[in-house]
Amino acid sequence: MDSTVALLKSKVKQASLLWFEGFKEACCLHRVVILCLRSRTLSIRTGQCFLLNGFIFLGSIFILNSIVIPTLQWILPGQCPCSEGLCSCGAILKFYSLLRLGLVQLFYVLWFYPLCILSFVLSNIWYNDIAKYGFVAMGKYKLASVKPANQSDGLTMEKTGMDKPSGIGGVMIAIGEQVYSVLLLNFFFLEVYAIGYIPYVGTALNFLLLSWIYAYYSFEYKWNLSELSLEKRLDFFESNWAFFAGFGNPCILGIFFFPRLVSYGVMAILFPLFVLTATASEADQVTGTQRKFWKGAGLGRLPMFYAADTLSMWFLSLFNLESIGQMQHKGSQGTARSRGLILTQPSSIS
């Protein structure tokens, strides 16, 4: 019993130290400044993200809440101006209320929703460029080998380490991978959404899962450019789950307590910073140092994507397409279900 308690304390301490290392790596934002100073193109792309998502998008929300809505409330008052007796303006006040609501919704339809779509599309393109030129600024990638953004702006799959046939066979496998990845990602976010309703612990679990997914997104750009196989990146991610939980925490802290539209704008500003921080991070060395400190003892793999993988395989089996999902597991048969993750990142790099 004493040995079990001692082992548990040791694992908790190790997880805490790894979490702290991940949190510290995410907060090394001075790396962003260094990389931007090395690359003018990187500075321009990062500035464009700030301009669109910060100044225009968040600025529009500020104008709506601080100017537009108060002005409508002044022009179309919601309270009866009568100071004495019964108010006879009930029908007019109800009409004013509906008119205010309609004008605000019109503002959303004609401005915010198109701006959201524009921000999503442009940000995806700029995230690609930021990751590429950040990797170039690190001196780990030749500029000549970086493809222009317009050649690879869609959601594409990274290399999985499998030998893919050329021609139509390779195309079909690539389509299958994308179908599987989109299903898996959507099921994972449904899982995150559902877990948020669990009493007492739902919010904390929601925060943890979001931290993992955004940490994965941040490092995915670097792993793609490094041509790291899917099997290796999943092994590294799930074996160092405490480190990546710590890395994702600052990113989620920046959006977790804001309304949805505001959190989207804040995330769109912060995400490229964490992509660059992950690009400049030596996560393998940091986790390796911790492993040496604990004499090679690791925390063990944590299959955080198991439920999403199971649901994806079940959904594919309904359409007799389970072979698509099985292709994703060829490289990891030892722990197939616990490692069944092919993610579609916010903007993939091929």
PyMOL commands that set and color helices and strands:
alter all, ss='L'
color gray80, all
select helices_A, chain A and resi 2-26+30-38+40-75+90-137+143-145+149-151+168-195+202-225+230-239+241-253+260-280+283-293+306-318+322-327+330-335+337-339
alter helices_A, ss='H'
color red, helices_A
deselect
rebuild
show_as cartoon
